[in-house]
């Protein structure tokens, strides 16, 4: 029996295009004190998403804050990579805002336009499914830069 790895490595294989889009989920540790949707913290988290996009560390198609986790559709600067970029983002918020994160994160590469649309709808509806709002449009803790008619390469 092969022992379980203690740490996942989020290295993108070389054959995956640089413009690949990933569904990312990052969870808070169970002992995190402040919900990510707390007014002041939520605004700082959303601001940092724009900061990373403006510095071209990632392209953000959708980013949704939930009280204890985040969901995102992102593509990453291939020179920095997904693992380093997410690790730096988490580290910043841990050290500057006291967010306690779980050690790792989930990632899944989006492989088609249909899968992108399905994941987008799932992420956007997450606050509704958790009874935090009645419609996705009511949820204030999100950033969406994707237009439905926009062309995305897969």
ZABA-691356 format. One line per field, with one value per atom (N, C-alpha, C, O): atom name; z, y, x; residue in one letter. Coordinates in Angstrom, 2 decimals, padded with zeros to 5 digits. Layout:
BEGIN
atomo <- (CA/...)
c3 <- (Z/...)
c2 <- (Y/...)
c1 <- (X/...)
residuo <- (a/...)
//
This chain:
BEGIN
atomo <- (N/CA/C/O/N/CA/C/O/N/CA/C/O/N/CA/C/O/N/CA/C/O/N/CA/C/O/N/CA/C/O/N/CA/C/O/N/CA/C/O/N/CA/C/O/N/CA/C/O/N/CA/C/O/N/CA/C/O/N/CA/C/O/N/CA/C/O/N/CA/C/O/N/CA/C/O/N/CA/C/O/N/CA/C/O/N/CA/C/O/N/CA/C/O/N/CA/C/O/N/CA/C/O/N/CA/C/O/N/CA/C/O/N/CA/C/O/N/CA/C/O/N/CA/C/O/N/CA/C/O/N/CA/C/O/N/CA/C/O/N/CA/C/O/N/CA/C/O/N/CA/C/O/N/CA/C/O/N/CA/C/O/N/CA/C/O/N/CA/C/O/N/CA/C/O/N/CA/C/O/N/CA/C/O/N/CA/C/O/N/CA/C/O/N/CA/C/O/N/CA/C/O/N/CA/C/O/N/CA/C/O/N/CA/C/O/N/CA/C/O/N/CA/C/O/N/CA/C/O/N/CA/C/O/N/CA/C/O/N/CA/C/O/N/CA/C/O/N/CA/C/O/N/CA/C/O/N/CA/C/O/N/CA/C/O/N/CA/C/O/N/CA/C/O/N/CA/C/O/N/CA/C/O/N/CA/C/O/N/CA/C/O/N/CA/C/O/N/CA/C/O/N/CA/C/O/N/CA/C/O/N/CA/C/O/N/CA/C/O/N/CA/C/O/N/CA/C/O/N/CA/C/O/N/CA/C/O/N/CA/C/O/N/CA/C/O/N/CA/C/O/N/CA/C/O/N/CA/C/O/N/CA/C/O/N/CA/C/O/N/CA/C/O/N/CA/C/O/N/CA/C/O/N/CA/C/O/N/CA/C/O/N/CA/C/O/N/CA/C/O/N/CA/C/O/N/CA/C/O/N/CA/C/O/N/CA/C/O/N/CA/C/O/N/CA/C/O/N/CA/C/O/N/CA/C/O/N/CA/C/O/N/CA/C/O/N/CA/C/O/N/CA/C/O/N/CA/C/O/N/CA/C/O/N/CA/C/O/N/CA/C/O/N/CA/C/O/N/CA/C/O/N/CA/C/O/N/CA/C/O/N/CA/C/O/N/CA/C/O/N/CA/C/O/N/CA/C/O/N/CA/C/O/N/CA/C/O/N/CA/C/O/N/CA/C/O/N/CA/C/O/N/CA/C/O/N/CA/C/O/N/CA/C/O/N/CA/C/O/N/CA/C/O/N/CA/C/O/N/CA/C/O/N/CA/C/O/N/CA/C/O/N/CA/C/O/N/CA/C/O/N/CA/C/O/N/CA/C/O/N/CA/C/O/N/CA/C/O/N/CA/C/O/N/CA/C/O/N/CA/C/O/N/CA/C/O/N/CA/C/O/N/CA/C/O/N/CA/C/O/N/CA/C/O/N/CA/C/O/N/CA/C/O/N/CA/C/O/N/CA/C/O/N/CA/C/O/N/CA/C/O/N/CA/C/O/N/CA/C/O/N/CA/C/O/N/CA/C/O/N/CA/C/O/N/CA/C/O/N/CA/C/O)
c3 <- (000.00/000.00/000.00/000.79/-000.89/-001.00/000.07/000.21/000.82/001.84/001.18/000.07/001.87/001.37/001.44/002.39/000.44/000.47/001.50/001.65/002.21/003.22/002.61/003.25/001.40/000.77/-000.72/-001.38/-001.24/-002.66/-003.37/-002.83/-004.57/-005.36/-006.53/-007.28/-006.69/-007.72/-008.87/-009.23/-009.43/-010.58/-011.85/-012.02/-012.72/-013.98/-014.96/-015.20/-015.54/-016.52/-017.71/-018.06/-018.31/-019.42/-020.62/-021.39/-020.81/-021.98/-021.81/-022.77/-020.59/-020.36/-020.86/-020.50/-021.68/-022.20/-021.09/-020.02/-021.37/-020.39/-020.01/-018.93/-020.88/-020.61/-019.92/-019.83/-019.45/-018.81/-017.63/-016.90/-017.48/-016.40/-015.38/-015.74/-014.11/-013.02/-012.08/-011.79/-011.61/-010.50/-009.24/-009.04/-008.42/-007.19/-006.01/-006.02/-004.98/-003.73/-002.59/-002.47/-001.77/-000.64/000.62/000.72/001.56/002.80/003.96/004.03/004.86/006.12/007.05/006.92/007.98/009.04/009.95/010.03/010.63/011.48/012.64/013.18/013.02/014.12/013.65/014.44/012.37/011.88/012.61/012.71/013.10/013.97/013.22/013.67/012.10/011.42/010.08/009.30/009.80/008.48/007.38/007.54/006.26/005.12/004.61/003.94/004.91/004.46/005.50/005.34/006.54/007.48/006.69/005.85/006.94/006.12/005.80/004.63/006.82/006.60/005.91/004.96/006.39/005.80/004.37/003.48/004.14/002.80/001.78/000.67/002.15/001.25/000.96/-000.17/001.96/001.76/000.85/000.01/001.02/000.16/-001.29/-002.20/-001.49/-002.85/-003.47/-004.66/-002.68/-003.19/-003.65/-004.67/-002.91/-003.28/-004.56/-005.29/-004.84/-006.08/-007.27/-008.26/-007.15/-008.20/-008.30/-009.40/-007.17/-007.15/-007.91/-008.73/-007.64/-008.34/-009.83/-010.66/-010.17/-011.60/-012.28/-013.39/-011.64/-012.22/-012.38/-013.31/-011.51/-011.62/-012.53/-012.69/-013.13/-014.07/-013.45/-014.12/-012.15/-011.48/-011.74/-011.72/-011.99/-012.41/-013.21/-013.12/-013.99/-014.63/-013.89/-013.73/-013.44/-012.63/-013.47/-013.98/-013.61/-014.31/-013.31/-013.59/-012.15/-011.08/-009.77/-009.70/-008.73/-007.40/-006.42/-006.38/-005.63/-004.69/-003.28/-003.02/-002.39/-000.98/-000.30/-000.46/000.47/001.35/002.77/002.93/003.78/005.14/005.51/006.21/005.03/005.44/004.29/004.51/003.07/001.92/000.75/000.77/-000.26/-001.50/-002.67/-002.63/-003.69/-004.97/-006.02/-005.95/-006.99/-008.04/-009.35/-009.36/-010.43/-011.76/-012.16/-012.41/-012.23/-012.45/-013.47/-013.61/-014.18/-014.92/-014.36/-013.82/-014.48/-013.76/-014.71/-015.79/-014.28/-014.97/-014.94/-013.87/-016.11/-016.17/-015.59/-015.25/-015.47/-014.90/-013.37/-012.77/-012.76/-011.30/-010.92/-009.94/-011.70/-011.43/-010.42/-009.63/-010.46/-009.60/-008.13/-007.28/-007.82/-006.43/-005.72/-004.62/-006.33/-005.72/-005.58/-004.56/-006.58/-006.55/-005.45/-004.69/-005.36/-004.32/-002.94/-002.00/-002.81/-001.53/-001.07/000.10/-001.99/-001.63/-001.24/-000.30/-001.95/-001.64/-000.24/000.56/000.03/001.35/002.45/003.51/002.20/003.19/003.54/004.71/002.52/002.76/003.70/004.67/003.41/004.23/005.61/006.56/005.73/007.04/007.90/009.06/007.32/008.11/008.33/009.38/007.37/007.51/008.09/008.68/007.94/008.38/009.31/009.69/009.66/010.62/010.12/010.93/008.81/008.28/008.48/008.12/009.05/009.23/008.13/008.10/007.25/006.11/006.37/007.14/005.74/005.69/004.90/004.10/005.12/004.54/003.02/002.42/002.37/000.94/000.28/000.92/-000.98/-001.70/-002.79/-003.16/-003.30/-004.36/-005.69/-005.78/-006.72/-008.06/-009.06/-008.92/-010.08/-011.18/-012.46/-012.55/-013.47/-014.74/-015.53/-015.68/-016.02/-016.85/-018.27/-018.83/-018.87/-020.15/-021.34/-022.48/-021.07/-022.19/-021.82/-020.66/-022.85/-022.65/-021.80/-020.94/-022.06/-021.28/-019.81/-018.93/-019.55/-018.16/-017.49/-016.32/-018.22/-017.68/-017.27/-016.17/-018.16/-017.87/-016.66/-015.82/-016.56/-015.43/-014.12/-013.12/-014.11/-012.88/-012.50/-011.32/-013.49/-013.24/-012.53/-011.51/-013.07/-012.48/-011.08/-010.17/-010.90/-009.58/-008.55/-007.45/-008.91/-007.99/-007.70/-006.55/-008.73/-008.57/-007.70/-006.96/-007.77/-007.00/-005.60/-004.82/-005.27/-003.98/-002.80/-001.88/-002.78/-001.66/-001.59/-000.50/-002.73/-002.75/-002.17/-001.36/-002.59/-002.10/-000.59/000.07/-000.04/001.40/002.15/003.33/001.45/002.04/002.61/003.63/001.93/002.34/001.59/002.00/000.48/-000.30/-001.19/-001.32/-001.79/-002.61/-004.06/-004.70/-004.58/-005.97/-006.01/-005.13/-007.02/-007.13/-007.23/-006.76/-007.85/-008.03/-006.70/-006.61/-005.67/-004.36/-003.56/-002.61/-003.93/-003.14/-003.38/-004.51/-002.35/-002.55/-002.57/-002.97/-002.16/-001.96/-003.15/-003.02/-004.31/-005.52/-006.50/-006.47/-007.37/-008.49/-009.72/-009.74/-010.73/-012.00/-013.11/-013.26/-013.88/-015.01/-016.33/-017.38/-016.28/-017.50/-018.07/-017.35/-019.35/-020.07/-020.83/-021.46/-020.79/-021.41/-022.88/-023.33/-023.63/-025.05/-025.29/-026.44/-024.22/-024.38/-024.84/-024.43/-025.69/-026.18/-025.21/-024.81/-024.84/-023.98/-024.67/-025.16/-024.71/-025.32/-024.31/-023.13/-024.81/-023.95/-024.62/-024.07)
c2 <- (-001.18/000.00/001.24/001.35/002.17/003.41/004.39/004.63/004.97/005.96/007.22/007.59/007.86/009.11/010.22/010.29/011.07/012.24/013.22/013.39/013.84/014.81/016.17/017.00/016.40/017.70/017.50/016.71/018.20/018.16/019.20/020.27/018.88/019.83/020.27/019.44/021.55/022.10/022.63/023.80/021.76/022.15/021.85/020.75/022.82/022.65/021.95/022.42/020.82/020.13/021.03/021.92/020.80/021.63/021.64/022.60/020.58/020.50/021.28/021.44/021.78/022.58/023.99/024.58/024.55/025.91/026.94/026.81/027.97/029.04/029.75/030.33/029.71/030.41/029.51/029.87/028.35/027.41/028.09/028.88/027.76/028.30/027.19/026.04/027.55/026.59/027.01/028.20/026.01/026.22/026.02/024.94/027.04/027.02/027.15/027.98/026.32/026.47/026.50/025.62/027.53/027.70/027.78/028.61/026.92/026.87/027.49/027.44/028.08/028.57/027.37/026.34/027.54/026.55/026.61/027.63/025.51/025.46/026.46/026.85/026.87/027.84/029.28/030.14/029.56/030.94/031.74/031.29/032.90/033.67/034.52/034.65/035.10/036.08/035.53/035.03/035.60/035.16/035.99/037.19/035.35/036.07/037.15/038.08/037.04/038.01/039.12/039.91/039.17/040.29/041.56/041.56/042.63/043.84/044.26/044.36/044.52/045.03/043.99/044.32/042.76/041.72/041.42/041.29/041.31/041.03/042.06/041.71/043.33/044.39/044.27/044.50/043.91/043.74/042.55/042.62/041.46/040.30/040.63/040.29/041.29/041.66/042.63/042.53/043.56/044.50/043.77/044.14/042.76/042.02/041.21/040.95/040.81/040.09/041.02/040.62/042.25/043.25/043.53/043.64/043.65/043.91/042.82/043.12/041.56/040.46/040.48/040.21/040.81/040.89/042.04/041.87/043.18/044.34/044.08/044.62/043.29/042.94/041.73/041.26/041.24/040.11/038.84/038.04/038.66/037.41/036.35/035.15/036.80/035.92/036.72/037.94/036.00/036.58/036.00/034.79/036.88/036.47/036.54/037.59/035.41/035.34/035.43/036.02/034.81/034.87/034.56/033.64/035.32/035.08/035.33/036.43/034.33/034.44/034.13/033.05/035.09/034.87/034.26/034.73/033.22/032.63/032.85/033.21/032.65/032.89/032.10/032.62/030.85/030.02/029.48/028.64/029.94/029.50/030.45/031.32/030.27/031.04/030.06/028.99/030.45/029.76/030.75/031.94/030.27/031.17/030.43/029.23/031.15/030.70/031.63/032.82/031.08/031.88/031.22/030.00/032.03/031.54/032.29/033.39/031.68/032.17/032.53/031.95/033.48/033.81/032.55/032.06/032.04/030.77/030.86/029.83/032.06/032.17/032.05/031.63/032.41/032.29/030.98/030.34/030.61/029.37/029.52/030.47/028.55/028.54/028.38/029.14/027.41/027.09/028.28/028.64/028.87/030.00/031.21/031.90/031.46/032.62/032.48/033.42/031.31/031.09/031.11/031.70/030.48/030.46/031.90/032.23/032.74/034.12/034.91/035.71/034.69/035.38/034.99/035.85/033.70/033.21/033.73/034.17/033.69/034.13/035.61/036.00/036.42/037.85/038.06/038.80/037.40/037.61/036.98/037.44/035.94/035.36/036.33/036.56/036.89/037.75/039.16/039.75/039.69/041.06/041.16/042.19/040.10/040.19/039.05/038.94/038.20/037.14/035.99/035.23/035.85/034.75/033.45/033.35/032.46/031.14/030.23/029.94/029.78/028.95/027.49/027.18/026.61/025.22/025.18/026.08/024.16/024.12/024.11/024.69/023.49/023.33/024.00/024.77/023.72/024.21/023.21/022.36/023.33/022.46/023.18/024.39/022.43/023.00/021.97/020.77/022.46/021.61/022.43/023.53/021.88/022.59/022.47/021.38/023.61/023.66/023.28/023.85/022.32/021.76/022.13/021.84/022.77/023.10/024.30/024.68/024.87/025.99/025.56/026.31/024.34/023.83/023.68/024.05/023.13/022.96/024.32/024.48/025.29/026.64/027.20/027.72/027.08/027.60/026.91/027.55/025.60/024.84/025.26/025.48/025.36/025.75/027.19/027.51/028.06/029.45/029.51/030.19/028.81/028.81/028.22/028.73/027.14/026.50/027.48/027.64/028.12/029.04/030.25/030.66/030.80/031.98/031.68/032.55/030.45/030.08/029.56/029.29/029.43/028.89/029.65/029.00/030.98/031.69/031.44/031.44/031.24/030.94/029.55/029.36/028.59/027.22/027.13/026.26/028.03/028.06/028.99/029.29/029.45/030.32/031.62/032.11/032.17/033.45/034.62/035.78/034.33/035.35/034.62/033.40/035.39/034.78/034.57/033.62/035.45/035.34/035.63/036.32/035.12/035.41/036.90/037.36/037.65/039.09/039.84/040.91/039.30/039.94/039.78/040.52/038.81/038.52/039.58/039.72/040.33/041.44/041.00/041.78/039.77/039.33/038.54/037.38/039.18/038.50/039.51/040.71/038.98/039.74/038.89/037.71/039.48/038.78/039.69/040.83/039.18/039.96/039.27/039.71/038.22/037.47/037.94/038.07/038.18/038.52/037.28/036.63/036.93/035.68/035.51/034.37/036.59/036.46/036.51/036.46/036.61/036.71/035.37/034.30/035.43/034.23/033.82/034.63/032.56/031.99/030.76/029.92/030.67/029.49/028.36/028.57/027.14/025.94/024.97/023.89)
c1 <- (000.84/000.00/000.89/001.82/000.59/001.35/000.89/-000.31/001.83/001.42/000.87/001.27/-000.06/-000.63/000.40/001.18/000.40/001.27/000.75/-000.46/001.66/001.23/000.93/000.28/001.39/001.20/000.93/001.61/-000.04/-000.32/000.54/000.80/000.96/001.72/000.86/000.35/000.71/-000.16/000.69/000.61/001.48/002.29/001.51/000.99/001.43/000.72/001.65/002.76/001.21/002.06/002.38/001.60/003.54/003.99/003.08/003.09/002.30/001.43/000.13/-000.63/-000.14/-001.35/-001.08/-000.06/-001.98/-001.76/-001.62/-002.22/-000.83/-000.61/-001.90/-002.00/-002.88/-004.14/-005.17/-006.35/-004.76/-005.69/-006.39/-005.80/-007.66/-008.47/-008.68/-008.93/-008.57/-008.73/-009.83/-010.01/-010.58/-011.50/-010.66/-010.09/-010.58/-009.80/-010.75/-011.66/-010.53/-011.28/-010.27/-009.42/-010.36/-009.45/-010.32/-011.22/-010.04/-010.82/-010.07/-008.84/-010.83/-010.27/-010.06/-010.71/-009.15/-008.98/-010.21/-010.89/-010.47/-011.67/-011.60/-012.64/-010.40/-010.27/-010.11/-009.72/-010.39/-010.36/-011.45/-012.59/-011.09/-011.99/-013.01/-014.15/-012.62/-013.46/-013.94/-013.13/-015.23/-015.69/-015.05/-014.81/-014.78/-014.19/-015.12/-014.67/-016.39/-017.39/-017.63/-018.55/-016.81/-016.88/-016.57/-015.67/-017.29/-017.20/-015.76/-015.39/-014.97/-013.62/-012.72/-012.01/-012.75/-011.92/-012.35/-011.51/-013.64/-014.15/-013.68/-013.28/-013.72/-013.27/-011.77/-011.35/-010.98/-009.54/-009.25/-008.35/-009.99/-009.81/-010.17/-009.42/-011.29/-011.70/-010.70/-010.40/-010.20/-009.21/-007.95/-007.36/-007.54/-006.32/-006.52/-005.56/-007.74/-008.02/-007.77/-007.16/-008.24/-007.97/-006.47/-005.94/-005.81/-004.37/-003.61/-002.75/-003.93/-003.26/-003.57/-002.70/-004.80/-005.16/-004.42/-003.91/-004.36/-003.66/-002.17/-001.56/-001.58/-000.16/000.05/001.17/-001.03/-001.02/-000.47/000.19/-000.73/-000.37/-001.43/-001.14/-002.65/-003.72/-004.73/-004.79/-005.52/-006.70/-007.89/-008.01/-008.75/-009.89/-011.16/-011.53/-011.82/-013.10/-014.25/-015.29/-014.04/-015.04/-014.34/-013.52/-014.66/-014.12/-015.25/-015.80/-015.62/-016.72/-016.23/-015.70/-016.40/-016.09/-017.29/-018.42/-017.05/-018.04/-017.52/-016.36/-018.34/-017.85/-016.58/-015.71/-016.47/-015.34/-014.50/-013.63/-014.75/-013.95/-014.15/-015.02/-013.33/-013.48/-013.53/-012.93/-014.25/-014.27/-013.81/-014.14/-013.05/-012.61/-012.40/-012.11/-012.54/-012.12/-010.99/-011.20/-009.79/-008.58/-007.66/-007.65/-006.91/-005.75/-004.55/-004.69/-003.37/-002.19/-001.06/-000.93/-000.25/000.99/001.85/002.20/002.20/002.93/004.33/004.92/004.89/006.23/006.21/007.20/005.10/004.97/004.29/004.66/003.30/002.59/001.47/001.43/000.58/-000.58/-000.20/-000.66/000.62/000.94/001.58/001.17/002.57/003.27/002.34/002.36/001.53/000.63/-000.41/-000.64/-001.05/-002.06/-001.40/-001.94/-000.25/000.47/000.80/000.62/001.27/001.60/000.36/000.40/-000.74/-001.99/-002.48/-002.84/-002.47/-002.89/-001.96/-002.42/-000.67/000.32/000.12/000.20/-000.13/-000.35/-001.54/-001.44/-002.64/-003.84/-003.71/-004.33/-002.92/-002.65/-001.84/-002.16/-000.79/000.09/-000.47/-000.22/-001.21/-001.72/-003.12/-003.48/-003.93/-005.32/-005.73/-006.90/-004.78/-005.06/-005.92/-006.45/-006.06/-006.86/-006.08/-004.91/-006.75/-006.15/-006.70/-007.90/-005.83/-006.22/-005.90/-004.99/-006.65/-006.21/-004.91/-004.65/-004.12/-002.78/-002.78/-001.88/-003.72/-003.68/-004.87/-005.58/-005.08/-006.25/-006.60/-005.80/-007.82/-008.32/-008.14/-008.36/-007.75/-007.73/-008.21/-007.97/-008.89/-009.35/-009.26/-009.80/-008.56/-008.44/-009.74/-010.29/-010.21/-011.41/-011.01/-010.08/-011.72/-011.31/-012.18/-011.83/-013.32/-014.21/-015.08/-015.20/-015.68/-016.59/-017.79/-018.25/-018.29/-019.43/-019.06/-019.84/-017.88/-017.46/-017.26/-017.61/-016.73/-016.57/-017.94/-018.09/-018.92/-020.26/-020.87/-021.50/-020.68/-021.23/-020.58/-021.27/-019.25/-018.53/-018.86/-019.02/-018.96/-019.31/-020.67/-020.81/-021.64/-022.99/-022.97/-023.62/-022.23/-022.13/-021.54/-022.08/-020.44/-019.77/-020.66/-020.80/-021.25/-022.10/-023.31/-023.78/-023.83/-025.02/-024.68/-025.59/-023.41/-023.02/-023.63/-024.13/-023.63/-024.27/-025.77/-026.35/-026.41/-027.85/-028.08/-028.98/-027.26/-027.39/-027.18/-027.75/-026.37/-026.10/-027.06/-026.85/-028.12/-029.15/-028.59/-029.06/-027.59/-027.01/-027.62/-027.48/-028.30/-029.00/-030.02/-029.98/-030.92/-031.98/-031.55/-032.00/-030.69/-030.23/-028.73/-028.21/-028.04/-026.60/-026.30/-025.26/-027.19/-026.98/-026.95/-026.35/-027.60/-027.65/-026.36/-026.13/-025.52/-024.33/-023.26/-022.77/-022.88/-021.93/-020.47/-019.60/-020.18/-018.80/-018.29/-017.90/-018.31/-017.82/-017.25/-017.55/-016.41/-015.88/-016.09/-015.71/-016.69/-016.87/-016.37/-016.83/-015.43/-014.93/-015.24/-014.77/-016.01/-016.33/-017.66/-018.65/-017.66/-018.88/-019.33/-018.50/-020.62/-021.08/-020.71/-020.56/-020.54/-020.19/-018.68/-018.23/-017.91/-016.46/-015.88/-016.35/-014.88/-014.22/-013.13/-012.30/-013.14/-012.09/-011.53/-012.28/-010.21/-009.58/-009.50/-009.22/-009.75/-009.60/-008.68/-008.41)
residuo <- (x/x/x/x/x/x/x/x/x/x/x/x/x/x/x/x/x/x/x/x/x/x/x/x/x/x/x/x/x/x/x/x/x/x/x/x/x/x/x/x/x/x/x/x/x/x/x/x/x/x/x/x/x/x/x/x/x/x/x/x/x/x/x/x/x/x/x/x/x/x/x/x/x/x/x/x/x/x/x/x/x/x/x/x/x/x/x/x/x/x/x/x/x/x/x/x/x/x/x/x/x/x/x/x/x/x/x/x/x/x/x/x/x/x/x/x/x/x/x/x/x/x/x/x/x/x/x/x/x/x/x/x/x/x/x/x/x/x/x/x/x/x/x/x/x/x/x/x/x/x/x/x/x/x/x/x/x/x/x/x/x/x/x/x/x/x/x/x/x/x/x/x/x/x/x/x/x/x/x/x/x/x/x/x/x/x/x/x/x/x/x/x/x/x/x/x/x/x/x/x/x/x/x/x/x/x/x/x/x/x/x/x/x/x/x/x/x/x/x/x/x/x/x/x/x/x/x/x/x/x/x/x/x/x/x/x/x/x/x/x/x/x/x/x/x/x/x/x/x/x/x/x/x/x/x/x/x/x/x/x/x/x/x/x/x/x/x/x/x/x/x/x/x/x/x/x/x/x/x/x/x/x/x/x/x/x/x/x/x/x/x/x/x/x/x/x/x/x/x/x/x/x/x/x/x/x/x/x/x/x/x/x/x/x/x/x/x/x/x/x/x/x/x/x/x/x/x/x/x/x/x/x/x/x/x/x/x/x/x/x/x/x/x/x/x/x/x/x/x/x/x/x/x/x/x/x/x/x/x/x/x/x/x/x/x/x/x/x/x/x/x/x/x/x/x/x/x/x/x/x/x/x/x/x/x/x/x/x/x/x/x/x/x/x/x/x/x/x/x/x/x/x/x/x/x/x/x/x/x/x/x/x/x/x/x/x/x/x/x/x/x/x/x/x/x/x/x/x/x/x/x/x/x/x/x/x/x/x/x/x/x/x/x/x/x/x/x/x/x/x/x/x/x/x/x/x/x/x/x/x/x/x/x/x/x/x/x/x/x/x/x/x/x/x/x/x/x/x/x/x/x/x/x/x/x/x/x/x/x/x/x/x/x/x/x/x/x/x/x/x/x/x/x/x/x/x/x/x/x/x/x/x/x/x/x/x/x/x/x/x/x/x/x/x/x/x/x/x/x/x/x/x/x/x/x/x/x/x/x/x/x/x/x/x/x/x/x/x/x/x/x/x/x/x/x/x/x/x/x/x/x/x/x/x/x/x/x/x/x/x/x/x/x/x/x/x/x/x/x/x/x/x/x/x/x/x/x/x/x/x/x/x/x/x/x/x/x/x/x/x/x/x/x/x/x/x/x/x/x/x/x/x/x/x/x/x)
//
